[in-house]
């Protein structure tokens, strides 16, 4: 499958054609057309010919051609970089000086393109890329269009049905319950969870067979026509398949109680297709298995979520396969548990791993070898090959962009959660997202949602809205991906153990997982476009800097958490670099030569010691994401100073955190950044408030805003917005406010709000209580009143409320109907609050209450409440954690008043 390489080459061609390079010869456009034809052909034929020698040879040739095109164009872009000029005179002078050099580079490019074109023609002669009515390509394309898929979902044997009894009972009840209408039932779970096995066990039982008059079990196809033909054949529908096939099927089932099983549904359009089967009032049932929870919710009347095996069930199945029904020897128990943890409760994964172990000597050393080389065994072992084949079918049906996005998880170590924002920015930098500008983020986000909804990627954490914050792939899926990735020559994970075997011409993406740097000087990495470094122990900064000279064409450099104390000078020579992550390093400054990185789109300097950005940062014209801050124990997050001129970076969508007092014009300059989505500004002075408000009003796409005043006594004077950004959903204001800004009550999209050091009185709650989307509210030294009252119908969507350091607060009153969806309530350091909230029982959905460094009187009252006559007021709260600081002790006293600890 060379489709990924061809797609990457197409991306480079499109970038090349869009840049202001010397006018390319027409053969560049011709090559673009050839690449598009190649990609279409490969997509049509990948499932039909992937195992033949001829197909492998063709794919390798195409991949090499794609790589050559990429190399030729990017070498030209390095030799003839783009330059941005402020004056026409400088443009003329530049063209005069560089005319000869640019001409030579263009001649070299033309010669290379001619050679490449000859290679393309040679491949065409051997095997035409354009499909024809009689060639193999046409057959493959037709087969692909009809969706003929080999059945690849393996069925577990009867001795592997551990944990099935409780599951079959649940599914059995759904299947034969007394309801006359036709029901669509879905069984949902990740690859290898045993969906097919469960359905087969239930549907093949004598009771189910006797309950239904006719049955059909059909492996799902991408073609509706193919599926209907198979159903007709299984049910013995009279008449030849053809134009009236669907109607023949409907007529045949009209008065029969039928059962249809569609195994492995994954496409949305099947929701409508299922409705072709008649609802005849006879209690008929349709069952389909799927990895997509969203599809199950949309298409089914009932669905059964197939959870992973419990710990005991997984252990029982593991022992059945690894020790052939015997108990696990004591000397292997610990290593066996480590091995089993890789399977994450998936039956097929446990069976494949157990089957492999059953062939090994029962010694800790042998089992340790399996654990250490799990990834290598995937390719060689038959059982793991089955798991890989299952996943590969899912992979083959992804679009070329989704394939690359999915394979990208190979770069990260097993069990490594990656944040959504980081992943999306990486995908965009790699060129996996074909849309540009404002649309790129939305498209990339849609890609991630599709991978998650297809159970290919797991959600790790979500925010208060339920949106993904971080994600990962489970260990077994990752190992399969690594194997597929090596087949594709897409990504290579390098360790000390496999470095010597590495063919430096193979992969465009490499990830070094134990951060060794001493060996990097021994190979040529000019073919590499992406470099990830994980680990710190074997990292030598000086050696790494020299090694970077071998990565001439890097687009992505991921150095998060690397033990760097200075900015690597060699980085600025990587002129094709689009993404640079130096987060959580110890670098203290960014050199002025950063202006050479004319293609840089993302620069992440968060949690570093950078306190000021160079003046030349304003010459990096393609910057989209610029993030910089450091954590100060006394002041929290501290921004970096910027010089005047930041307003010329018109592509910026994220700028955070920057100091306002370094540049007196910063608040005004920000008005030029109309594409801004996330803005963080610190050390704002009162006099700049009006200019900042004027600038913010121009940012129609702004979704997140963080503003901090110069000091706690400096007033944030921000009440100058008549039309605040309508898409703003996160707002953080830190500093003294004279009053709640009037525009806050107009933020109808606001989801999360944080106010710190505001010291406001009663009008604060009045201004916020009717915000229709507010789900999380944090008030830290923000409320200066004595009584906090939540009235009926206020804060209808609020899920989390935190009140901290309200020194004068002594009463909290919750009316019936207020905060009906509140799930978590946190109060901290409110020293005069000695009574439990009045109306606490009105918060019927409250699950957690955390009271930290509060008065002893409040904790005592709550303790008496839980054991007394009115315990019903807090019985619904599952978790109550408290702490107070006793008078004669310097340490806080912690108490657990949770529901499970009450009686």
C-alpha positions in Angstrom: 0.0 0.0 0.0 1.9 3.0 -1.3 -1.2 5.2 -1.1 0.2 7.0 2.0 3.5 7.9 0.2 1.6 9.1 -2.9 -0.7 11.3 -0.7 2.3 12.8 1.0 3.9 13.6 -2.3 0.7 15.2 -3.6 0.7 17.4 -0.5 4.2 18.6 -1.2 3.4 19.2 -4.9 0.4 21.4 -3.9 2.5 23.4 -1.5 5.2 23.8 -4.1 2.7 25.0 -6.7 1.1 27.5 -4.3 4.4 29.2 -3.3 6.0 32.1 -5.0 8.8 30.1 -6.5 10.1 30.6 -10.0 7.3 29.5 -12.4 7.5 25.7 -12.6 7.7 23.9 -15.9 4.4 22.2 -17.0 5.8 18.8 -16.1 5.2 19.5 -12.4 1.5 19.8 -13.2 1.7 16.6 -15.2 3.3 14.8 -12.3 0.5 16.0 -10.1 -2.0 14.4 -12.4 0.1 11.2 -12.5 0.1 11.1 -8.7 -3.6 11.5 -8.5 -4.1 8.7 -10.9 -1.7 6.5 -8.9 -3.6 7.2 -5.7 -7.0 6.4 -7.2 -5.6 3.1 -8.7 -4.0 2.1 -5.4 -7.2 2.7 -3.5 -9.2 0.6 -6.0 -6.8 -2.3 -5.9 -5.4 -2.4 -2.4 -7.7 -5.1 -1.0 -7.7 -7.4 -4.1 -4.0 -7.6 -4.9 -2.1 -6.8 -1.8 -0.6 -10.3 -1.4 0.6 -11.0 -4.9 4.3 -10.5 -5.8 3.4 -8.3 -8.8 1.3 -6.0 -6.6 4.1 -5.7 -4.0 6.6 -4.8 -6.7 4.2 -2.2 -8.2 3.6 -0.7 -4.8 7.3 -0.5 -4.0 8.0 1.2 -7.4 5.2 3.7 -6.8 6.3 4.5 -3.3 9.9 5.1 -4.4 8.7 7.4 -7.2 6.5 9.3 -4.7 9.5 9.7 -2.3 11.7 10.9 -5.2 9.1 13.6 -6.1 8.9 14.7 -2.5 12.7 14.9 -2.1 13.2 16.8 -5.4 10.6 19.4 -4.6 11.6 19.9 -1.0 15.3 20.1 -1.9 14.4 23.0 -4.2 12.3 24.7 -1.5 15.3 24.5 0.8 17.7 25.9 -1.9 15.2 28.6 -2.9 13.3 29.5 0.3 10.4 31.9 0.5 11.3 35.4 1.6 8.9 38.0 2.9 9.8 41.6 2.1 8.3 44.8 3.5 9.3 47.0 0.6 9.4 46.7 -3.2 13.0 47.8 -3.3 14.1 44.8 -1.2 12.2 42.5 -3.5 14.0 43.8 -6.6 17.4 43.6 -4.9 16.7 40.1 -3.7 15.7 38.9 -7.1 18.9 40.4 -8.6 21.2 38.8 -6.0 19.5 35.4 -6.1 18.7 35.1 -9.8 21.7 33.0 -10.8 21.4 30.7 -7.8 17.7 30.2 -8.2 18.2 29.5 -11.9 20.7 26.7 -11.1 18.3 25.2 -8.5 15.4 25.3 -11.0 17.6 23.5 -13.6 18.5 20.8 -11.2 14.8 20.4 -10.3 13.8 20.2 -14.0 16.5 17.5 -14.6 15.3 15.4 -11.6 11.6 15.8 -12.7 12.5 14.5 -16.2 14.1 11.4 -14.7 11.1 10.9 -12.4 8.8 11.3 -15.4 10.7 8.6 -17.2 10.3 6.2 -14.3 6.6 6.9 -14.2 6.3 6.1 -17.9 8.2 2.9 -17.3 5.8 1.7 -14.6 2.9 2.7 -16.8 4.2 0.4 -19.6 4.6 -2.5 -17.2 1.1 -2.1 -15.6 -1.3 0.6 -16.7 -2.4 2.9 -13.9 -5.6 3.9 -15.6 -8.4 1.4 -15.1 -9.8 -0.3 -18.2 -12.9 -2.4 -18.9 -10.9 -5.6 -19.3 -7.8 -5.3 -17.1 -7.1 -6.5 -13.6 -7.5 -2.9 -12.4 -11.1 -2.9 -13.6 -11.8 -6.1 -11.9 -10.3 -4.8 -8.7 -12.0 -1.5 -8.9 -15.3 -3.2 -9.5 -14.8 -5.6 -6.6 -13.9 -2.7 -4.4 -16.9 -0.7 -5.4 -19.2 -3.7 -4.8 -17.6 -4.0 -1.4 -16.5 -7.7 -1.5 -14.6 -8.1 1.7 -13.0 -11.3 2.9 -14.5 -12.5 6.1 -11.8 -11.8 8.6 -13.5 -11.7 11.9 -12.3 -14.8 13.7 -14.6 -16.8 16.0 -13.5 -17.9 19.4 -13.8 -21.6 20.2 -16.2 -23.0 22.8 -13.4 -23.4 25.3 -12.6 -19.7 24.9 -16.1 -18.4 25.9 -15.1 -17.3 29.4 -17.5 -14.7 30.8 -20.1 -15.4 28.1 -22.8 -16.8 30.3 -23.8 -13.5 31.9 -23.6 -11.8 28.5 -25.6 -14.4 26.5 -28.4 -14.2 29.1 -28.7 -10.4 28.5 -28.6 -10.7 24.7 -31.0 -13.7 24.8 -33.5 -11.6 26.8 -33.4 -8.8 24.2 -33.8 -11.2 21.4 -36.9 -13.1 22.4 -38.6 -10.7 24.7 -42.4 -10.4 24.2 -42.6 -7.5 21.9 -44.3 -7.9 18.5 -42.7 -5.0 16.6 -39.5 -5.5 14.7 -36.5 -4.6 16.9 -33.0 -3.7 15.7 -30.5 -4.8 18.3 -26.8 -3.8 18.1 -23.9 -5.4 19.9 -21.1 -2.8 20.4 -17.5 -3.3 21.4 -13.9 -2.8 20.3 -12.1 -5.1 17.9 -11.4 -8.4 19.6 -14.0 -8.0 22.3 -16.0 -11.1 21.2 -19.0 -9.5 19.5 -19.2 -12.2 16.8 -18.7 -15.0 19.2 -21.4 -13.7 21.5 -24.0 -13.3 18.7 -23.1 -16.7 17.3 -23.5 -18.5 20.6 -26.9 -16.9 21.2 -28.3 -17.3 17.7 -27.2 -20.9 17.3 -29.0 -22.0 20.5 -31.9 -24.4 19.9 -34.4 -22.0 21.6 -33.5 -19.1 19.3 -33.6 -21.3 16.2 -37.0 -22.5 17.1 -38.3 -19.1 17.9 -37.7 -17.7 14.4 -39.1 -19.1 11.2 -36.1 -18.0 9.0 -32.6 -16.9 9.6 -29.7 -15.2 7.8 -26.2 -14.5 9.0 -24.3 -12.2 6.7 -20.8 -10.7 7.1 -21.4 -7.0 6.5 -20.3 -5.7 3.1 -19.7 -2.2 1.9 -22.3 -2.9 -0.9 -26.0 -3.1 -0.1 -26.7 -5.1 -3.2 -24.2 -7.8 -2.2 -25.6 -8.0 1.3 -29.2 -8.4 0.1 -28.1 -11.1 -2.3 -26.5 -13.0 0.5 -29.6 -12.7 2.7 -31.9 -13.9 -0.1 -29.6 -16.9 -0.6 -29.5 -17.8 3.1 -33.3 -17.5 3.5 -34.1 -19.3 0.3 -36.0 -16.4 -1.3 -37.4 -17.6 -4.6 -36.5 -16.0 -7.9 -33.0 -15.0 -9.3 -31.2 -12.1 -7.7 -31.7 -9.0 -9.8 -33.7 -5.8 -10.2 -36.6 -7.0 -8.0 -34.4 -8.6 -5.4 -35.2 -6.3 -2.5 -39.0 -6.5 -3.2 -38.7 -10.3 -3.4 -37.1 -10.3 0.0 -39.7 -8.1 1.5 -42.5 -10.2 0.1 -40.8 -13.4 1.4 -40.6 -12.0 4.9 -44.0 -10.2 5.0 -45.7 -12.9 7.2 -42.7 -14.6 8.7 -40.9 -14.0 12.0 -37.3 -13.6 10.9 -33.8 -13.1 12.4 -31.1 -11.3 10.3 -27.6 -10.9 11.7 -25.3 -8.4 10.0 -21.7 -8.9 11.3 -19.3 -5.9 11.3 -21.4 -2.9 10.3 -19.4 0.3 10.2 -21.0 2.7 7.6 -23.6 5.3 8.5 -25.7 4.7 5.4 -26.8 1.3 6.7 -29.2 3.0 9.1 -31.5 3.6 6.2 -30.8 0.3 4.4 -31.9 -1.7 7.5 -35.4 -0.2 7.2 -35.9 -2.1 3.9 -36.6 -5.2 6.1 -40.3 -5.2 6.9 -41.8 -4.5 10.4 -44.5 -7.1 10.1 -45.6 -7.2 13.7 -44.4 -10.8 14.2 -41.6 -10.1 16.6 -38.8 -10.2 14.0 -35.3 -9.2 15.0 -32.3 -7.7 13.3 -28.9 -7.9 15.0 -25.8 -6.1 13.9 -22.3 -5.9 15.5 -20.3 -2.8 15.3 -17.4 -1.0 16.8 -19.2 2.4 16.6 -21.2 3.4 19.6 -22.6 6.4 17.7 -23.9 4.1 14.9 -25.5 1.8 17.4 -27.3 4.7 19.1 -28.5 6.0 15.8 -29.6 2.8 14.1 -30.9 0.4 16.9 -33.8 0.1 19.2 -31.7 -1.6 21.8 -28.0 -2.1 22.1 -25.8 -4.2 24.2 -22.4 -2.7 25.1 -19.8 -5.5 25.3 -17.4 -4.5 28.0 -14.0 -6.0 28.3 -13.6 -9.1 30.5 -13.4 -8.6 34.2 -10.1 -9.2 35.9 -11.1 -12.7 37.0 -12.6 -13.6 33.7 -9.5 -12.4 31.8 -7.3 -14.4 34.1 -9.4 -17.6 33.6 -9.2 -17.3 29.8 -5.5 -16.5 29.9 -4.7 -19.6 32.0 -6.9 -21.8 29.7 -4.9 -20.8 26.7 -1.4 -20.3 28.1 -1.3 -23.3 30.5 -3.9 -25.4 28.6 -6.5 -25.4 31.4 -4.0 -25.8 34.2 -3.4 -23.2 37.0 -0.7 -20.7 36.5 2.6 -21.8 38.2 3.5 -19.6 41.1 6.9 -18.6 39.6 5.1 -17.3 36.5 2.2 -15.4 38.2 3.8 -12.0 38.3 5.2 -12.0 34.7 1.9 -13.5 33.5 -0.1 -10.6 35.1 2.2 -8.2 33.3 1.6 -9.9 30.0 -2.1 -10.1 30.5 -2.3 -6.3 31.2 -1.3 -5.7 27.6 -4.6 -7.3 26.4 -6.8 -4.9 28.3 -9.6 -7.5 28.8 -10.1 -8.2 25.1 -10.9 -11.9 24.6 -9.2 -12.2 21.2 -6.1 -10.5 22.4 -5.9 -12.8 25.4 -6.5 -15.9 23.2 -3.7 -14.9 20.8 -1.3 -14.1 23.5 -2.1 -17.2 25.5 -1.8 -19.4 22.4 1.7 -17.9 21.8 2.8 -18.6 25.4 1.5 -22.1 25.3 4.3 -23.0 22.9 7.0 -21.6 25.2 9.0 -23.2 28.0 7.4 -22.3 31.3 10.2 -20.2 32.7 10.2 -16.6 33.7 13.0 -15.9 31.2 11.0 -17.2 28.3 7.9 -15.3 29.3 10.0 -12.2 29.8 11.3 -12.5 26.2 7.7 -12.5 25.0 6.9 -9.4 27.0 10.0 -7.6 25.8 9.5 -8.6 22.1 5.7 -8.4 21.9 5.9 -6.1 18.9 8.2 -8.4 16.9 6.1 -11.5 17.6 3.1 -9.8 16.0 4.5 -10.2 12.6 5.9 -13.7 12.9 3.2 -15.3 15.0 0.1 -16.7 13.4 -2.4 -15.9 16.1 -1.2 -12.3 16.3 -1.4 -12.3 12.6 -5.2 -12.9 13.0 -5.5 -9.9 15.2 -3.5 -7.8 12.8 -5.6 -9.0 9.9 -8.8 -7.9 11.8 -7.4 -4.5 12.4 -6.0 -4.2 8.9 -9.5 -4.7 7.4 -10.7 -1.7 9.4 -7.5 0.2 8.4 -8.0 -0.5 4.6 -11.5 1.0 4.7 -10.3 4.3 6.0 -9.7 7.3 3.8 -6.1 8.0 2.9 -6.0 10.9 5.4 -7.5 8.8 8.2 -5.0 6.1 7.5 -2.2 8.4 8.2 -3.8 9.9 11.3 -4.4 6.4 12.7 -0.9 5.2 12.0 0.5 8.3 13.6 -0.2 6.8 17.0 2.8 4.5 16.4 5.0 7.4 17.3 3.9 7.5 20.9 4.9 4.9 23.5 2.4 2.3 24.7 0.0 3.7 27.3 1.0 7.3 26.4 -2.0 9.6 26.4 -1.7 12.5 23.9 -3.8 15.7 24.2 -6.3 16.4 21.6 -4.8 19.8 20.8 -1.3 18.5 20.4 -2.4 15.6 18.2 -4.5 17.9 15.9 -1.6 20.4 15.5 0.7 17.5 14.6 -1.7 16.2 12.0 -2.1 19.6 10.4 1.7 20.1 10.3 2.2 16.8 8.7 -0.2 17.7 5.9 -2.8 15.0 6.8 -5.5 17.7 6.8 -6.1 19.0 3.3 -8.1 22.1 4.4 -6.2 25.2 5.4 -6.8 28.1 7.7 -9.9 28.2 9.8 -11.3 24.9 8.5 -8.2 22.8 9.3 -8.9 22.5 13.0 -12.5 21.5 12.4 -11.6 18.9 9.9 -8.8 17.4 12.1 -11.2 17.3 15.0 -13.7 15.4 12.8 -11.0 12.9 11.9 -10.3 12.3 15.6 -14.0 11.9 16.3 -14.3 9.4 13.5 -11.4 7.3 14.8 -12.9 7.3 18.3 -16.4 6.5 17.2 -15.0 3.6 15.3 -13.4 2.2 18.4 -9.9 2.5 16.8 -8.8 5.1 19.3 -9.7 5.2 23.0 -10.7 8.4 24.9 -8.5 9.0 28.0 -10.0 12.1 29.5 -12.9 14.4 28.7 -13.7 18.0 29.7 -16.9 19.1 31.4 -18.7 19.3 28.0 -17.7 15.7 27.3 -15.2 16.7 24.6 -12.1 14.7 24.2 -9.1 16.1 26.1 -6.6 13.3 25.6 -6.7 9.9 23.8 -4.6 6.9 23.1 -4.7 3.5 21.4 -4.7 0.3 23.5 -1.4 -1.6 23.7 -2.5 -4.4 21.4 -3.8 -2.1 18.7 -0.6 -0.1 18.9 1.5 -3.2 18.4 -0.6 -4.1 15.3 -0.2 -0.5 14.1 3.5 -0.6 14.4 3.6 -3.8 12.3 1.3 -2.2 9.6 3.4 1.0 9.7 6.5 -1.0 9.0 4.8 -2.6 6.1 3.9 0.8 4.8 7.4 2.2 5.6 5.5 5.0 7.4 6.9 5.1 10.9 9.8 3.4 12.7 10.2 3.2 16.4 13.9 3.1 17.2 15.5 1.8 20.4 19.1 0.8 21.2 18.2 -2.8 20.4 17.0 -2.2 16.8 19.0 0.8 15.8 21.8 -1.1 14.1 19.3 -2.9 11.9 17.6 0.3 10.8 17.7 1.0 7.1 18.1 4.8 6.9 16.3 5.0 3.6 13.1 3.3 4.9 10.8 5.5 6.9 9.7 9.2 6.8 8.8 9.3 10.4 10.9 8.0 13.3 10.3 8.0 17.0 13.2 7.4 19.4 11.8 6.0 22.6 14.8 5.9 24.9 16.3 9.2 23.7 19.8 7.8 22.9 21.7 10.4 20.9 25.2 9.0 20.6 24.3 6.7 17.7 22.5 9.3 15.6 25.7 10.6 14.0 26.3 7.2 12.3 23.4 7.4 9.8 21.9 9.7 7.2 18.5 10.9 8.1 17.9 13.2 5.1 14.8 11.2 4.2 13.1 11.7 7.6 10.3 14.3 7.8 9.3 13.7 11.5 11.4 13.2 14.6 10.0 12.3 18.0 12.2 12.0 21.1 11.0 10.3 24.2 13.0 9.7 27.4 15.8 11.7 29.1 18.5 9.4 30.5 20.5 8.9 27.4 20.0 12.3 25.9 23.1 14.5 25.2 22.2 18.0 24.0 25.5 18.7 22.2 25.4 15.5 20.3 21.8 15.9 19.4 22.5 19.4 18.0 25.1 18.0 15.7 22.8 15.1 14.7 20.1 17.6 13.6 22.4 18.5 10.7 21.5 15.1 9.3 17.7 15.9 9.4 17.7 18.4 6.5 14.1 18.1 5.5 12.3 17.8 8.9 8.8 19.2 9.1 8.0 18.1 12.7 10.4 18.1 15.6 8.9 16.9 18.9 11.2 17.5 21.9 8.6 17.8 24.7 10.2 17.0 28.1 13.7 16.7 26.5 16.6 17.7 28.9 17.5 20.8 27.0 18.9 23.9 28.7 19.5 26.0 25.5 17.7 26.3 22.2 19.5 24.0 19.7 21.1 26.4 17.2 20.9 23.8 14.5 17.1 23.9 14.5 17.0 27.3 12.7 18.6 25.6 9.6 15.6 23.3 9.3 13.9 25.7 7.0 11.0 23.3 6.1 10.1 22.9 9.8 6.4 23.5 10.4 6.1 22.2 14.0 8.5 22.6 16.9 7.6 21.5 20.4 10.0 22.4 23.2 7.5 22.2 26.0 8.7 21.4 29.5 12.4 21.9 28.7 14.8 24.3 30.5 15.6 26.6 27.6 15.8 30.2 28.6 15.8 32.1 25.3 14.9 31.8 21.6 17.6 33.1 19.2 16.9 35.9 16.7 17.8 33.5 13.9 14.4 31.9 14.5 13.2 34.2 11.6 14.8 31.6 9.2 12.0 29.2 10.0 9.7 30.7 7.4 7.4 27.6 7.3 6.9 27.3 11.0 3.3 27.1 12.0 3.5 25.8 15.6 6.0 26.9 18.3 5.3 25.5 21.8 7.4 27.0 24.5 5.1 26.3 27.5 6.6 25.4 30.8 10.0 26.7 29.8 12.2 29.5 31.2 11.6 31.8 28.2 10.7 35.2 29.6 11.0 37.2 26.4 10.5 36.4 22.7 13.0 37.9 20.2 12.0 40.8 17.9 12.4 38.6 14.9 9.5 36.3 15.9 7.4 38.8 14.0 9.2 37.7 10.8 7.9 34.1 11.1 4.9 35.0 9.0 3.2 31.5 8.9 2.9 31.1 12.7 -0.5 29.9 13.7 0.1 28.6 17.2 2.5 30.5 19.5 2.3 29.2 23.1 4.8 30.3 25.8 4.6 30.4 29.6 6.5 29.3 32.7 5.2 28.2 36.1 6.1 30.5 38.9 5.4 29.1 42.4 4.4 32.5 43.7 2.6 34.0 40.6 1.2 30.9 38.8 1.6 31.0 35.0 3.9 33.8 33.8 3.8 35.1 30.3 6.7 36.2 28.0 7.4 39.7 26.7 6.9 40.6 23.1 8.1 43.6 21.1 6.0 45.7 18.9 5.2 44.3 15.5 3.3 41.1 16.7 0.3 42.4 14.9 1.8 41.5 11.5 1.3 37.8 12.2 -2.1 37.7 10.6 -2.3 33.9 10.6 -2.1 33.6 14.4 -4.9 31.6 15.9 -3.4 31.0 19.3 -1.2 33.5 21.2 -0.7 32.7 24.9 0.7 33.9 27.3 2.3 37.3 26.5 3.0 40.3 28.7 1.1 43.5 28.0 3.4 45.8 29.8 6.5 45.0 27.7 5.0 46.7 24.7 2.6 49.6 25.4 1.0 49.1 21.9 0.3 45.4 22.3 -3.4 45.8 23.2 -4.0 47.9 20.1 -1.8 45.7 17.8 -3.8 42.6 18.8 -6.7 44.1 16.8 -4.9 43.0 13.6 -5.1 39.4 14.6 -8.6 38.7 13.4 -8.1 35.0 13.0 -7.4 34.6 16.7 -9.1 31.7 18.6 -7.2 31.6 21.8 -5.6 34.6 23.5 -3.8 34.8 26.8 -2.4 38.2 28.0 -0.8 39.0 31.4 0.3 42.1 33.3 -2.4 44.3 31.7 -2.6 47.8 33.0 -5.9 49.6 33.6 -5.1 52.2 30.9 -4.9 49.4 28.2 -8.3 47.9 29.0 -10.2 50.0 26.4 -7.8 49.2 23.6 -7.8 45.5 24.5 -11.6 45.5 24.4 -11.6 47.1 21.0 -9.2 44.5 19.7 -11.1 41.6 21.1 -14.3 42.7 19.4 -12.6 42.2 16.0 -11.7 38.6 16.8 -14.9 37.0 15.6 -13.5 33.4 16.0 -12.2 33.9 19.5 -13.2 30.9 21.7 -10.8 31.2 24.7 -9.7 34.4 26.5 -7.4 34.7 29.5 -6.5 38.2 30.9 -4.4 38.9 34.1 -3.8 42.3 35.6 -0.3 43.6 36.4 -1.0 43.1 40.1 -3.8 42.2 42.5 -4.5 45.9 43.2 -4.5 46.9 39.5 -8.0 47.1 38.1 -9.0 45.2 35.0 -10.9 47.9 33.2 -12.7 45.9 30.6 -16.3 47.2 30.4 -15.9 48.6 26.9 -17.3 45.8 24.7 -20.7 46.3 23.0 -20.4 43.1 20.9 -18.2 40.5 22.5 -17.1 37.5 20.4 -20.2 35.2 20.1 -18.1 32.0 20.0 -16.3 32.6 23.3 -16.7 29.5 25.5 -13.8 29.8 28.0 -13.1 33.0 29.9 -10.6 33.6 32.7 -10.2 37.0 34.3 -7.6 37.5 37.0 -7.5 40.9 38.7 -9.6 43.4 40.6 -12.9 44.3 38.9 -14.9 47.4 39.9 -18.1 45.6 38.7 -19.0 42.6 36.6 -18.4 43.7 33.0 -21.8 44.1 31.4 -20.9 42.1 28.2 -20.4 38.9 30.2 -24.1 38.4 30.5 -24.2 38.3 26.7 -21.8 35.3 26.3 -24.4 32.8 25.3 -21.7 30.2 24.3 -19.7 30.5 27.5 -19.0 27.0 29.0 -16.2 27.6 31.5 -15.5 30.7 33.5 -12.8 31.5 36.1 -12.6 34.7 38.1 -9.7 35.3 40.4 -9.0 38.3 42.7 -12.1 40.1 41.4 -13.5 40.9 44.9 -17.0 41.5 43.7 -20.2 41.6 45.7 -23.8 40.6 45.0 -24.0 41.6 41.3 -21.7 38.8 40.3 -24.2 36.0 40.6 -26.9 38.1 39.0 -24.8 38.6 35.9 -23.9 34.9 35.6 -27.0 33.0 36.6 -28.8 33.1 33.3 -25.9 32.1 31.0 -27.4 29.2 29.0 -24.3 27.1 28.5 -22.2 27.7 31.6 -21.1 24.3 32.9 -18.0 25.2 35.1 -17.6 28.2 37.3 -14.5 28.9 39.5 -14.5 31.8 41.9 -11.2 32.4 43.7 -11.1 35.5 45.9 -13.8 36.7 43.5 -16.8 37.0 45.8 -16.6 39.5 48.6 -20.2 39.3 49.9 -21.6 37.7 53.0 -24.4 35.6 51.4 -24.2 33.5 48.3 -27.7 33.0 47.0 -28.6 30.7 44.1 -32.2 31.5 43.0 -34.8 29.3 41.4 -33.9 28.4 37.7 -30.4 29.9 37.9 -27.4 28.1 36.5 -29.4 25.5 34.6 -26.4 23.8 33.0 -23.8 24.2 35.7 -21.9 20.9 36.4 -18.9 22.2 38.5 -18.8 25.0 41.0 -15.7 26.0 43.0 -15.7 28.8 45.6 -12.4 29.7 47.2 -11.1 32.3 49.6 -14.4 34.2 50.1 -13.4 35.5 53.5 -16.7 37.3 54.3 -19.0 34.5 53.2 -21.1 33.0 56.0 -24.2 31.7 54.3 -24.9 29.7 51.1 -28.5 29.4 50.1 -29.7 27.1 47.3 -33.4 27.5 46.2 -35.4 24.7 44.7 -34.7 24.6 40.9 -31.3 26.2 41.2 -28.3 24.4 39.7 -30.3 21.3 38.8 -27.4 19.6 37.0 -24.6 20.4 39.5 -22.4 17.3 39.9 -19.3 18.6 41.8 -19.1 21.3 44.5 -15.8 22.5 45.9 -15.2 25.1 48.7 -11.8 26.0 49.9 -10.5 28.5 52.5 -13.8 30.2 53.3 -13.0 30.6 57.0 -16.3 32.2 58.1 -18.5 29.7 56.5 -19.7 27.5 59.4 -23.0 26.2 58.2 -23.8 23.6 55.5 -25.4 25.1 52.4 -29.1 25.7 53.1 -31.1 23.7 50.5 -28.3 21.2 49.9 -31.0 18.6 49.3 -32.2 20.6 46.3 -29.0 19.6 44.5 -30.4 16.2 43.6 -27.6 15.4 41.0 -24.7 16.4 43.2 -22.2 13.5 43.3 -19.1 15.1 44.9 -18.6 17.7 47.6 -15.1 18.7 48.5 -14.5 21.1 51.5 -10.8 21.9 52.0 -9.3 24.1 54.8 -12.7 25.0 56.1 -13.9 25.7 59.6 -14.2 22.9 62.2 -17.8 24.0 62.9 -18.8 23.3 59.2 -17.2 19.8 59.2 -18.8 19.0 62.6 -22.3 20.0 61.3 -21.9 17.9 58.2 -20.8 14.9 60.3 -23.9 15.3 62.6 -26.1 15.7 59.6 -25.1 12.5 58.0 -25.8 10.5 61.1 -28.8 12.4 62.4 -32.5 12.7 61.6 -31.9 14.7 58.5 -29.3 12.4 56.9 -31.6 12.3 53.8 -30.5 15.8 52.9 -27.0 14.4 51.9 -27.7 10.7 51.3 -27.6 11.3 47.5 -24.0 12.7 47.6 -21.7 9.8 46.9 -18.4 11.5 47.8 -17.8 14.0 50.6 -14.2 14.8 51.4 -13.3 17.5 54.0 -10.3 19.0 55.7 -9.9 21.7 58.4 -7.0 23.2 60.2 -7.4 22.6 64.0 -6.4 25.6 66.2 -3.6 23.8 68.0 -2.1 22.0 64.9 -0.2 23.1 61.9 -1.4 20.2 59.8 -4.9 19.9 58.3 -7.3 17.2 59.5 -8.8 15.1 56.7 -12.1 13.3 57.0 -14.1 11.1 54.6 -17.8 11.6 55.0 -18.7 9.7 51.8 -21.8 7.6 51.5 -19.9 4.3 51.7 -18.3 5.5 55.0 -21.4 6.6 56.7 -22.8 3.5 58.4 
